[in-house]
Amino acid sequence: MDETWIERWRDDVCRGTDAATAAEMAGLHSDALLAFHRVVAEVRLPDAGIGYWIHRPPLPGEDPGHPRRLSDGRPVVVFGSDGGGALFALPGGADGPVLRLSGGALLGETYDADCAVEVAADLRAFLTFLRREAIGGP
């Protein structure tokens, strides 16, 4: 994902948002999330579908209480949620499929891998879905 694409997405979906701070981005280990948060810090779409939120990255030392790994050992980075209580995550240290975490057990910082469902091939595909939900069209 390049910055120009993200800027167009931002202008279509959530005008007037700021970028995340360098301190907030310091803990991110995903190139896709870094690229996104350089342009957009957070997104609130309560009226799109069931509601969607992309969270601001936490500052170093802040713990939002999200899972950090799946029970199969894969690290994850939670970056968003929906109005139904699900969380959205990317594999930690890699830019891969967006996972929806819903209905599984959370033990400490470990989430039940059997309840992690792939909902988009990557962050760009997920953002394209959110754009359709927010404004319609392609």
C-alpha positions as a printed Julia matrix, in Angstrom:
138×3 Matrix{Float64}:
   0.0     0.0    0.0
   1.34    3.39  -0.89
   0.63    6.7    0.8
  -1.27    8.13  -2.17
  -3.74    5.23  -2.13
  -4.22    5.62   1.64
  -4.75    9.39   1.28
  -7.47    8.81  -1.35
  -9.05    6.19   0.91
  -8.96    8.64   3.84
 -10.52   11.42   1.75
 -13.35    9.09   0.67
 -14.03    7.51   4.05
 -12.99    9.73   6.95
 -12.03   13.29   6.05
 -10.14   15.34   8.58
  -8.35   12.59  10.41
  -4.79   13.06  11.57
  -1.78   10.76  11.35
  -0.54    8.69  14.27
   2.41   10.11  16.15
   5.9     8.67  15.86
   5.61    7.48  19.47
   2.38    5.59  18.66
   3.94    3.96  15.6
   7.09    2.93  17.47
   5.55   -0.37  18.58
   4.08   -1.41  15.23
   5.69   -4.38  13.5
   3.64   -4.41  10.32
   4.65   -2.49   7.21
   1.01   -2.2    6.15
  -0.1    -0.78   9.5
   2.88    1.6    9.58
   1.99    2.89   6.11
  -1.66    3.3    7.12
  -1.0     5.03  10.43
   1.47    7.48   8.83
  -1.64    8.91   7.12
  -4.57    7.93   9.36
  -4.38    7.5   13.13
  -7.84    6.06  13.7
 -11.16    5.49  11.97
 -14.66    5.52  13.42
 -17.44    4.17  11.2
 -20.32    3.47  13.61
 -22.94    3.74  10.84
 -21.21    1.49   8.31
 -22.68   -2.01   8.45
 -22.5    -3.14  12.06
 -19.93   -0.44  12.83
 -16.17   -0.56  12.37
 -13.27    1.04  14.17
  -9.56    1.13  13.44
  -7.82    1.91  16.69
  -5.0     4.37  17.28
  -1.8     2.44  17.94
  -1.08    2.3   21.67
   1.87    4.23  23.03
   4.85    2.15  24.16
   4.05    0.69  27.57
   0.26    0.97  27.1
  -1.58   -2.34  27.12
  -5.06   -2.23  25.55
  -5.63   -5.83  26.71
  -5.76   -7.27  23.21
  -4.47  -10.71  22.27
  -0.84  -10.81  21.21
  -0.73  -14.35  19.89
  -2.92  -17.21  18.78
  -3.0   -20.56  20.51
  -1.12  -22.06  17.53
   1.83  -19.76  18.35
   1.32  -17.1   15.66
   1.82  -13.54  16.92
  -0.95  -11.07  16.03
  -1.38   -7.31  16.1
  -4.95   -6.21  16.85
  -5.75   -3.0   15.0
  -9.54   -2.73  14.94
 -12.95   -3.93  16.04
 -16.57   -4.04  14.97
 -19.89   -3.31  16.62
 -20.45   -7.0   17.27
 -17.48   -7.32  19.62
 -15.04   -8.91  17.15
 -11.44   -7.78  16.87
  -9.42   -7.48  13.65
  -5.76   -8.48  13.61
  -2.81   -8.94  11.3
  -0.13  -11.57  11.79
   2.63   -9.99  13.87
   5.81   -9.18  11.97
   4.19   -9.95   8.61
   1.67   -8.42   6.29
  -0.76  -11.2    5.62
  -4.44  -11.84   5.88
  -6.7    -9.8    8.14
  -8.12  -12.07  10.81
 -11.45  -11.63  12.6
 -11.26  -12.78  16.23
 -14.71  -13.57  17.57
 -16.19  -16.09  19.96
 -12.94  -17.64  21.11
 -11.34  -17.85  24.5
  -8.7   -15.36  25.57
  -6.25  -16.71  28.12
  -3.85  -13.97  29.15
  -2.62  -12.59  25.85
  -3.35  -15.79  23.87
  -6.49  -16.13  21.74
  -8.07  -19.38  20.5
  -6.7   -19.91  16.96
  -9.76  -21.97  15.97
 -11.85  -18.78  16.21
  -9.56  -16.65  14.06
 -11.15  -16.38  10.62
  -9.51  -14.82   7.57
 -11.75  -12.0    6.3
  -9.45  -10.26   3.8
  -6.28  -11.19   1.93
  -4.44   -8.17   3.36
  -4.99   -4.74   4.91
  -5.63   -3.07   1.55
  -8.42   -5.54   0.75
  -9.9    -4.94   4.22
  -9.78   -1.16   3.75
 -11.46   -1.55   0.35
 -14.25   -3.49   2.09
 -14.6    -0.71   4.7
 -14.81    1.9    1.96
 -17.69    0.01   0.34
 -19.43   -0.29   3.71
 -18.96    3.41   4.45
 -19.82    5.04   1.12
 -20.88    2.3   -1.27
 -19.4     1.73  -4.69
 -16.12    0.05  -5.65
